[in-house]
Amino acid sequence: MTQKTTKRLFSVLCLCLVTLLVFSACSSNEQTGNSNDPSGTNGGVPTATGPLPTMDVQIPDEPPTPPVTKPNLDFSSNPTMDGINTDFAYNYEEMFTNRDLNATYDTNAAAVVTLSGDKITSESSAVGINGNKAILQQDGTYIFRGTLNDGMIVVNAAATSKVQIVLDGVDLTSKTSAAIYVIEADKVVVTLAEGSENKLSNGGSFVPLDNNNVDATVFSKADLTFNGAGKLHIESPAAHGIVSKDDLVFAGGTYTVNAASRGIVANDSVRCAGTYLAVQAGKDAIRAKNDTDTTLGYVYINDAQMDIKASGDGISASSNIQIDAGKFSIKAGVGVDLSANPEAPSAKSLKASNNLLVVNGEFDLESVEDTVNVNGNIILAAGKFALKSGDDAFHADKSFYAVSAEVNVSECYEGIEAVNVEIRAGKIDITSKDDAINAAGGTDATDNTDSFAASTGTLKISGGEININSNGDGFDVKGEFGMTGGLVRVSVSAKDGNSTYDYETGGDISGGIFIATGSASVVSIPTATTQGVLSVNAGSKEAGVEIKVEDESGTAILIETPVNDFEICIISTPKIVKGKTYKVYVGNDSGNFTAK
């Protein structure tokens, strides 16, 4: 027997011995049903629930690619961000390592693994093959090609090992477990070969292999990264799509995930750059949750495109959500009827236990509950938002900041609900069934969990354009209201006797244009202003009746057409001076009024 043959035989014997031990590997904090299990199955073994609904998404011809470098966030030079605490913000360069962003590999140095129906073959001694399992136990790059009807890729390497799995035209199904199962490694990178199309599936059930609660088509106990320029489709008809017990990174590629339970789950963080990601989930689509470390459990996204449909939350984080750029279509609570099941799980498009920071991006968000809900602050530095909500469009337990965003809320119960609301620039259009902007309004009628810690709040408007069409109050401020600039139009239905705007203290309009129409029975008039205010009781007028204000020379200084029936109109602009008289036309009626 030659020395080479002896060495190969020894390697095979070692691999067989390791294989016997592979599925007994576990750690004390990863036992089935542990409290820090982000997949949330509580130790149960999921079983098939029937075929998954077909995904209906339009994959872009040219998906985004991750930027090589990105400047660190620096809001100090932006005066519109002054006074807003962004100390929690993440920087791009800290989110992605060179290994995350580098999808290259040396085919000559890699181990090639061929999948052929029911067989796995490889000429490399680095690949352990045990029946239908390919076992990777050391550093290196492994290229997989072909179809496997029932099998697994298992990574069980040293805790310091870095393993790269290249999928180059792979169709792999694991009928009773994960298609890719990472037991141990320092980091595993799954690279999609350029131009390749790949599929990973679970057959409809998860049979325990060891003491780990394996409940996803891709399940990893180590840091897991996906990158490359190919496509990957993941199906999980019994449980989750992808689960990582550590960090989960997407840095390039096109992914479609169809899961009966959650789509993408991570314990420490979900990070995404330059990626197209479509998720259809029976529960949350993307969730980062850490029960023991409040600095973890966050979601960071930069230059990504996402199409999400979820019966639960769209994107959920137990810490912060930060979105620097991208395009997002998120529908939450798909198929959920809250009237029939008021105790249904959370169904919000964006939900964070701490803060939400949007630096930029385009958002089309729809939900049966609050569309955006955070326990801390909502900061919209920029971006375009189209929202449709079954409850509040935006809810923050602390503050809401619109710095330079364009927001269109076409349907909601309340539009913006927070203790403190600041609008500094941009444009906000709100159509609401109840209060359009509620500052520290306490519990609302549709969700008794939305109670504020503070009993007073503030609404500050310093710029931008705000257009409100409401069947409730235009503004409801349980504290101080102040306006120093911008353009505000409030049109409240007079039929329900709601206030155009209501506040406890302040009411100072020292700049900008303010136009409010609504019921004459409940109305607050500014108590202190540096510019004049006209308050006109117009009787009962229908929507669309024109309001015009002329100065003493007969020059029109304002023309407005309310979108709701109204009885009173309140007008203040820099051109209206206290003590001066103005002629106000309301349809065919007119009269002279002195500004206060």
C-alpha positions as a printed Julia matrix, in Angstrom:
596×3 Matrix{Float64}:
   0.0    0.0     0.0
   1.46   3.37   -1.0
   1.91   6.25    1.44
  -0.7    8.32   -0.48
  -3.27   5.49   -0.27
  -2.59   5.02    3.45
  -3.11   8.73    4.09
  -6.4    8.75    2.15
  -7.68   5.69    4.06
  -6.77   7.34    7.36
  -8.68  10.47    6.32
 -11.76   8.43    5.44
 -11.69   6.63    8.79
 -11.4    9.94   10.63
 -14.32  11.4     8.7
 -16.46   8.39    9.52
 -15.66   8.8    13.19
 -16.5   12.52   13.1
 -19.73  11.77   11.28
 -20.88   9.61   14.17
 -20.37  12.6    16.46
 -21.65  15.38   14.22
 -25.25  15.37   15.29
 -24.56  15.12   18.99
 -22.85  18.5    18.88
 -24.64  21.15   20.89
 -24.07  23.82   23.5
 -25.88  24.42   26.76
 -27.52  27.65   25.61
 -28.8   26.17   22.36
 -31.03  23.47   23.78
 -34.46  22.95   22.32
 -36.88  25.55   23.6
 -34.3   27.87   25.24
 -35.56  31.37   26.02
 -33.09  33.01   23.67
 -34.19  31.04   20.63
 -34.93  33.66   17.93
 -36.98  31.26   15.88
 -39.53  31.1    18.65
 -40.78  27.56   18.24
 -40.38  26.79   21.94
 -38.98  23.36   21.33
 -41.79  22.01   19.19
 -40.94  20.11   16.01
 -42.78  21.83   13.15
 -44.66  19.65   10.72
 -45.97  20.25    7.24
 -48.91  22.63    6.96
 -49.63  22.17    3.28
 -48.16  23.67    0.11
 -46.81  27.19    0.26
 -48.65  29.93   -1.66
 -46.93  30.94   -4.86
 -44.7   34.01   -4.63
 -45.7   36.83   -6.96
 -42.7   39.14   -7.27
 -41.02  40.97  -10.1
 -37.3   40.32   -9.78
 -35.33  43.29  -11.13
 -33.19  42.75  -14.21
 -30.32  44.53  -12.49
 -30.46  44.04   -8.72
 -28.5   46.42   -6.5
 -24.89  45.71   -5.65
 -23.19  46.62   -2.38
 -21.01  49.73   -2.43
 -17.33  49.06   -1.82
 -17.09  51.91    0.67
 -19.61  54.23    2.22
 -18.9   57.41    4.17
 -19.67  57.36    7.86
 -22.83  59.15    8.91
 -22.17  62.69   10.07
 -25.23  64.75   10.84
 -23.24  67.57   12.48
 -23.08  69.49    9.18
 -26.84  69.21    8.62
 -28.62  71.98   10.54
 -32.01  70.31   10.1
 -30.75  67.41   12.25
 -29.66  69.69   15.09
 -30.73  68.48   18.51
 -31.8   65.0    17.37
 -29.97  62.23   19.18
 -28.47  59.78   16.69
 -25.76  58.35   18.94
 -27.22  54.89   18.35
 -26.69  55.08   14.56
 -24.62  52.43   12.78
 -21.94  53.15   10.17
 -21.7   51.16    6.96
 -17.99  50.37    7.34
 -18.64  48.82   10.74
 -21.47  46.65    9.45
 -19.65  44.72    6.7
 -16.23  43.11    6.67
 -14.07  42.71    3.57
 -14.98  39.03    3.63
 -18.69  39.9     3.56
 -18.25  42.1     0.49
 -15.75  39.87   -1.34
 -17.6   37.26   -3.39
 -14.57  36.05   -5.33
 -13.05  32.58   -5.03
 -10.26  30.53   -6.59
 -11.78  27.62   -8.49
  -8.39  25.9    -8.71
  -7.94  25.87   -4.95
 -11.55  25.02   -4.14
 -13.02  21.61   -3.4
 -15.7   20.73   -5.95
 -18.74  18.78   -4.79
 -21.14  17.26   -7.31
 -24.75  16.5    -6.41
 -26.36  13.82   -8.58
 -29.88  12.82   -7.6
 -29.24  10.64   -4.53
 -25.44  10.78   -4.58
 -22.74  13.21   -3.44
 -19.27  12.93   -4.94
 -16.05  14.87   -4.53
 -12.4   14.23   -5.3
 -11.32  16.37   -2.36
 -10.37  14.75    0.94
 -11.58  17.93    2.66
 -15.16  16.87    2.02
 -16.61  14.2     4.24
 -19.45  12.28    2.63
 -21.79  10.26    4.79
 -24.66   8.97    2.7
 -26.69  12.03    1.75
 -24.65  14.48    3.82
 -21.65  16.52    2.69
 -19.67  17.4     5.83
 -17.27  20.37    5.77
 -14.8   20.31    8.67
 -12.06  22.76    7.83
 -11.26  26.17    6.38
 -11.6   26.52    2.66
 -13.83  27.07   -0.33
 -16.32  24.42   -1.46
 -18.11  24.65   -4.82
 -21.41  22.77   -5.07
 -23.1   21.93   -8.36
 -26.07  19.76   -9.32
 -29.26  18.37   -7.79
 -29.73  16.43   -4.55
 -33.18  14.97   -3.93
 -32.75  14.51   -0.2
 -29.62  15.55    1.67
 -27.68  18.22    3.54
 -24.59  20.39    3.58
 -23.23  20.29    7.12
 -20.51  22.6     8.47
 -18.87  21.32   11.63
 -15.46  22.97   11.71
 -13.27  24.5    14.39
 -14.61  27.59   16.15
 -11.93  29.64   14.38
 -12.65  28.32   10.88
 -13.93  30.39    7.97
 -15.81  28.37    5.37
 -17.01  29.53    1.95
 -19.81  27.57    0.26
 -20.26  28.43   -3.42
 -23.62  27.53   -4.93
 -23.24  27.19   -8.69
 -26.47  25.79  -10.08
 -27.66  23.86   -7.0
 -31.09  22.36   -6.33
 -30.93  20.77   -2.88
 -33.81  19.42   -0.83
 -33.64  18.14    2.71
 -36.9   16.32    3.34
 -36.69  16.26    7.13
 -34.12  18.89    8.13
 -32.07  21.88    7.0
 -30.54  21.93    3.54
 -27.56  23.83    5.01
 -26.79  23.22    8.67
 -23.91  25.09   10.34
 -23.08  23.45   13.65
 -19.82  25.23   14.32
 -17.43  27.67   12.62
 -16.27  31.22   13.12
 -17.97  32.4     9.93
 -19.68  30.78    6.96
 -20.07  32.62    3.66
 -22.56  31.32    1.11
 -21.6   32.74   -2.29
 -23.94  32.65   -5.27
 -21.87  32.09   -8.41
 -22.39  34.82  -10.97
 -25.36  34.08  -13.22
 -26.3   30.91  -11.32
 -29.78  29.93  -10.19
 -30.03  27.92   -6.98
 -32.72  26.43   -4.78
 -32.7   25.16   -1.19
 -35.78  23.44    0.19
 -37.14  21.62    3.18
 -39.55  18.77    2.48
 -42.23  19.73    4.99
 -41.0   18.52    8.38
 -38.05  18.77   10.75
 -36.98  15.6    12.53
 -34.53  16.19   15.41
 -30.95  15.26   14.53
 -29.34  16.38   17.77
 -30.13  18.62   20.72
 -30.34  21.75   18.54
 -33.75  23.03   17.54
 -33.16  22.94   13.79
 -36.23  24.56   12.26
 -35.14  26.36    9.09
 -34.1   25.46    5.56
 -30.81  27.21    6.32
 -29.86  26.96   10.0
 -26.62  28.35   11.44
 -25.15  28.58   14.93
 -22.34  30.8    13.61
 -22.09  34.13   11.77
 -23.61  33.62    8.34
 -23.12  35.73    5.2
 -24.75  35.5     1.78
 -23.08  37.25   -1.15
 -22.4   36.91   -4.86
 -24.16  37.76   -8.11
 -26.48  34.79   -8.56
 -30.01  33.87   -7.46
 -31.2   31.76   -4.56
 -34.72  30.57   -3.83
 -35.49  29.14   -0.38
 -38.63  27.2     0.51
 -39.7   26.1     3.97
 -43.25  24.71    4.05
 -43.08  23.73    7.74
 -41.11  26.46    9.54
 -38.57  29.22    8.86
 -36.5   30.13    5.83
 -33.14  31.21    7.29
 -32.12  31.21   10.96
 -28.8   32.44   12.36
 -27.98  32.32   16.06
 -25.44  35.12   15.49
 -25.14  37.79   12.77
 -26.85  37.32    9.42
 -25.5   39.33    6.47
 -26.67  39.77    2.88
 -24.08  41.51    0.71
 -25.09  41.03   -2.9
 -27.27  38.6    -4.81
 -30.97  37.98   -5.46
 -32.99  36.03   -2.88
 -36.58  34.83   -2.69
 -37.69  33.24    0.57
 -41.05  31.5     0.94
 -41.69  30.23    4.48
 -44.69  28.95    6.39
 -43.39  30.61    9.56
 -40.75  33.38    9.7
 -38.72  34.2     6.65
 -35.39  35.47    8.01
 -34.39  35.3    11.68
 -31.21  36.29   13.5
 -30.24  36.47   17.12
 -27.7   39.33   16.95
 -28.38  41.31   13.77
 -29.67  41.26   10.21
 -27.5   43.38    7.88
 -28.18  43.93    4.21
 -26.3   45.83    1.5
 -26.73  45.84   -2.26
 -29.2   42.97   -2.31
 -32.6   42.14   -3.75
 -34.65  40.27   -1.17
 -38.22  39.03   -1.53
 -39.83  37.34    1.47
 -43.25  35.75    1.85
 -43.86  34.55    5.4
 -46.61  33.07    7.54
 -45.28  35.09   10.48
 -42.63  37.85   10.52
 -40.7   38.31    7.29
 -37.45  39.61    8.83
 -36.76  39.49   12.56
 -33.7   40.26   14.69
 -34.3   39.43   18.34
 -31.95  39.13   21.3
 -33.42  38.62   24.75
 -30.2   39.03   26.74
 -28.26  41.92   25.14
 -30.13  45.15   24.38
 -27.38  46.35   22.04
 -28.07  43.41   19.73
 -31.15  42.34   17.84
 -30.91  45.17   15.3
 -31.52  45.52   11.55
 -29.29  47.59    9.26
 -30.03  48.06    5.55
 -28.14  49.98    2.87
 -28.77  50.1    -0.9
 -31.2   47.18   -0.93
 -34.48  46.39   -2.64
 -37.09  44.39   -0.72
 -40.52  42.97   -1.55
 -42.15  41.65    1.61
 -45.51  40.02    2.31
 -46.04  38.73    5.83
 -48.91  37.61    8.0
 -46.9   39.02   10.92
 -44.49  41.95   10.99
 -42.57  43.0     7.92
 -39.26  43.96    9.58
 -38.97  43.6    13.36
 -36.06  44.34   15.7
 -35.67  44.03   19.46
 -33.22  46.95   19.23
 -32.94  49.49   16.37
 -33.8   49.56   12.69
 -31.64  51.74   10.45
 -32.2   52.13    6.72
 -29.65  54.23    4.84
 -30.99  53.7     1.31
 -33.09  51.35   -0.76
 -36.52  50.61   -2.15
 -39.08  48.76   -0.03
 -42.54  47.3    -0.59
 -43.86  45.81    2.66
 -47.31  44.4     3.37
 -47.87  43.23    6.95
 -50.79  41.27    8.32
 -51.58  39.68    4.95
 -54.64  37.46    5.39
 -55.19  38.63    8.99
 -58.71  39.66   10.08
 -58.36  41.56   13.35
 -62.12  41.87   13.77
 -62.39  38.08   13.85
 -59.16  37.56   15.78
 -58.26  40.64   17.88
 -55.53  38.63   19.63
 -53.69  37.93   16.38
 -49.88  38.34   16.5
 -48.3   41.7    15.73
 -48.69  42.79   12.11
 -46.7   45.98   11.51
 -44.58  46.92    8.51
 -41.65  48.27   10.57
 -41.36  47.57   14.3
 -38.49  48.32   16.68
 -38.18  48.11   20.45
 -35.78  51.08   20.39
 -35.46  53.48   17.46
 -36.06  53.74   13.72
 -33.68  55.89   11.66
 -34.31  56.33    7.95
 -31.52  58.22    6.22
 -33.1   57.83    2.78
 -35.07  55.42    0.63
 -38.43  54.76   -1.02
 -41.14  53.01    1.01
 -44.51  51.54    0.07
 -45.89  50.26    3.38
 -49.22  48.66    4.23
 -50.42  46.96    7.41
 -53.52  45.93    9.31
 -52.07  47.44   12.52
 -49.68  50.37   13.02
 -47.59  50.66    9.9
 -44.52  51.93   11.77
 -44.31  51.27   15.5
 -41.33  51.9    17.8
 -40.84  52.14   21.56
 -38.25  54.89   21.14
 -37.9   57.57   18.44
 -38.8   57.68   14.76
 -36.35  59.78   12.74
 -37.08  60.35    9.06
 -34.03  62.26    7.83
 -35.19  61.93    4.21
 -36.98  59.5     1.93
 -40.32  58.98    0.24
 -43.09  57.17    2.11
 -46.49  55.9     0.93
 -48.43  54.39    3.84
 -51.77  52.65    4.29
 -52.63  51.55    7.81
 -55.42  49.81    9.66
 -54.39  51.76   12.76
 -51.71  54.44   13.23
 -49.44  55.22   10.31
 -46.6   56.17   12.69
 -46.49  55.44   16.41
 -43.5   56.31   18.64
 -43.52  56.03   22.41
 -41.09  58.97   22.52
 -40.53  61.37   19.61
 -41.28  61.6    15.9
 -39.01  63.71   13.68
 -39.73  64.49   10.03
 -36.55  66.21    8.91
 -36.78  66.25    5.12
 -39.09  63.39    4.15
 -41.99  63.13    1.74
 -44.85  61.27    3.43
 -48.22  60.33    1.98
 -50.6   58.55    4.35
 -53.6   57.62    2.22
 -55.47  55.62    4.89
 -55.14  55.32    8.67
 -56.89  55.67   11.99
 -54.39  58.23   13.32
 -51.56  59.57   11.21
 -48.68  60.44   13.54
 -48.83  59.52   17.22
 -45.96  60.31   19.61
 -45.22  62.21   22.79
 -43.28  64.87   20.86
 -43.73  65.57   17.17
 -41.34  67.78   15.21
 -41.73  68.57   11.51
 -38.78  70.51   10.12
 -38.94  70.19    6.34
 -40.29  68.02    3.53
 -43.93  67.29    2.76
 -46.52  65.35    4.74
 -50.01  64.46    3.47
 -52.32  62.64    5.9
 -55.85  61.32    5.4
 -57.12  59.96    8.73
 -60.26  58.61   10.34
 -59.32  60.16   13.69
 -56.6   62.62   14.74
 -54.1   63.28   11.98
 -51.34  64.27   14.42
 -51.63  63.25   18.06
 -48.93  64.44   20.47
 -49.12  62.44   23.72
 -52.7   61.52   23.08
 -52.61  58.42   25.28
 -54.64  55.31   24.47
 -56.44  55.36   21.15
 -59.66  53.6    20.26
 -58.2   50.87   18.1
 -55.2   49.7    20.11
 -55.3   49.9    23.89
 -51.58  49.16   24.09
 -50.67  52.6    22.7
 -50.45  54.45   26.01
 -47.76  57.04   26.62
 -45.61  57.37   29.72
 -45.94  61.16   29.58
 -49.19  63.02   30.12
 -48.16  66.0    28.0
 -46.62  66.37   24.6
 -45.47  68.92   22.05
 -45.99  69.66   18.38
 -43.38  71.87   16.72
 -43.49  72.87   13.07
 -40.56  74.82   11.66
 -40.79  74.11    7.94
 -42.1   71.9     5.18
 -45.61  71.44    3.86
 -48.35  69.61    5.8
 -51.74  68.75    4.29
 -54.36  67.15    6.53
 -57.72  65.64    5.61
 -59.28  64.28    8.78
 -62.52  62.96   10.23
 -61.06  63.54   13.7
 -59.0   66.41   15.06
 -56.39  67.88   12.77
 -53.93  68.3    15.65
 -54.52  66.96   19.15
 -51.72  68.18   21.42
 -51.81  67.36   25.13
 -49.26  70.06   25.71
 -47.66  72.87   23.72
 -48.11  73.69   20.05
 -45.8   76.07   18.19
 -45.18  76.96   14.55
 -42.27  79.01   13.26
 -42.34  78.22    9.53
 -43.71  76.06    6.76
 -47.14  75.64    5.22
 -49.96  73.88    7.07
 -53.39  73.06    5.64
 -55.87  71.39    7.98
 -59.26  70.35    6.63
 -61.42  68.62    9.24
 -64.93  67.37    8.63
 -67.43  69.69   10.34
 -70.07  66.96   10.49
 -68.53  65.17   13.47
 -67.81  68.28   15.53
 -64.04  67.75   15.59
 -61.48  70.44   16.25
 -59.26  71.79   13.52
 -56.51  71.76   16.09
 -56.53  71.34   19.83
 -53.74  72.06   22.3
 -53.3   72.68   26.01
 -50.72  75.49   26.01
 -48.81  77.74   23.61
 -50.49  77.96   20.25
 -47.92  80.42   18.99
 -47.7   80.9    15.22
 -44.66  83.08   14.68
 -43.94  82.13   11.07
 -45.25  80.24    8.08
 -48.71  79.87    6.57
 -51.47  78.22    8.57
 -54.92  77.45    7.16
 -57.44  75.4     9.15
 -61.1   74.66    8.46
 -63.61  72.56   10.36
 -66.31  72.63   13.0
 -67.09  75.86   14.83
 -68.24  74.0    17.95
 -64.82  72.79   19.03
 -61.9   75.01   18.11
 -58.72  76.41   19.62
 -57.52  79.86   18.59
 -53.83  80.76   18.87
 -53.26  82.7    22.08
 -49.99  84.46   21.23
 -48.56  85.19   17.79
 -46.07  87.5    16.14
 -48.18  87.56   12.98
 -51.88  88.14   12.67
 -54.62  85.53   12.8
 -58.03  85.69   11.14
 -60.85  83.61   12.57
 -63.99  83.54   10.43
 -67.26  81.78   11.24
 -68.5   80.98    7.75
 -71.71  79.13    8.57
 -72.26  75.74    6.96
 -70.18  75.4     3.81
 -69.59  72.44    1.54
 -66.25  71.04    0.54
 -64.75  72.83   -2.46
 -66.05  76.29   -1.56
 -63.26  78.8    -2.17
 -61.81  80.98    0.58
 -60.05  84.18   -0.47
 -58.37  86.86    1.66
 -57.66  90.36    0.32
 -55.66  93.13    1.98
 -56.8   96.77    2.19
 -55.64  97.45   -1.4
 -57.73  94.57   -2.75
 -54.73  92.32   -3.45
 -55.39  88.65   -2.88
 -52.93  87.31   -0.29
 -54.42  83.83    0.06
 -56.78  81.53   -1.83
 -57.73  78.12   -0.41
 -60.27  75.37   -1.24
 -61.0   73.0     1.7
 -61.54  69.31    0.92
 -64.16  68.84    3.69
 -67.38  70.59    4.72
 -66.56  73.39    7.16
 -68.03  76.07    9.44
 -64.98  78.03   10.51
 -61.68  78.98    8.95
 -58.55  80.12   10.77
 -55.83  81.77    8.72
 -52.4   83.12    9.59
 -49.62  84.21    7.22
 -46.7   86.66    7.44
 -48.79  88.98    5.25
 -51.53  89.22    7.88
 -50.69  91.85   10.48
 -52.28  92.21   13.89
 -54.81  95.05   14.08
 -55.26  95.4    10.32
 -58.52  94.68    8.52
 -58.89  92.18    5.69
 -61.75  91.22    3.41
 -62.54  87.52    3.47
 -64.62  85.8     0.79
 -66.16  82.4     1.51
 -67.96  81.36   -1.62
 -70.55  84.06   -2.33
 -70.33  85.49    1.18
 -67.82  88.13    2.24
 -67.0   90.34    5.21
 -64.32  92.49    6.78
 -62.32  91.0     9.67
 -59.62  92.44   11.9
 -56.58  90.28   12.54
 -55.85  89.41   16.17
